[in-house]
């Protein structure tokens, strides 16, 4: 049986010791491969364009081009960009929220243990679930901008799409949503695609952030 190709990862952090520690952790996993490193946001953009990884661990605060700007540039210039996980010291950091709004797939605390780090990379690489949904909800509550009225896309969602979006915000995978709704996985996939199209977002994380900002998910 052919073993699946490993998840290819780029490490972007201005501290060499942090990158060295991360490389040691990931290199011990047979399904993960570190294919590049960067010490600045500008370097991260260049390295990602060159090696085309599946996932980037992006320090949110770096000299010059920070993790937010680097995330925006990567997502704006590549047809098939990698999944980006921003790494931060503080989970309620406004930089983290801005990175999620910019298109990062999730965030990870620098104090996270090795198992949490590895599982987070595997999760975002699958791209069918929200990373740390409770933390995203907390960030949204603290940083979401107040709107005078819900955006137009809220009224365009069908009943099923609204249900799917609420399940997405809870961190459920497509398979889990399908079981909850008693429909096929293909149907859920279609609903997710419709939600992304109507919210004008790139992925599940951005869609959930948009839903919180619109007041759609507030209060549960």
PyMOL commands that set and color helices and strands:
alter all, ss='L'
color gray80, all
select helices_A, chain A and resi 16-27+41-51+67-77+94-102+114-126+133-143+153-156+159-169+174-181+185-199+204-213
alter helices_A, ss='H'
color red, helices_A
select strands_A, chain A and resi 7-12+32-38+55-59+83-88+106-109
alter strands_A, ss='S'
color yellow, strands_A
deselect
rebuild
show_as cartoon
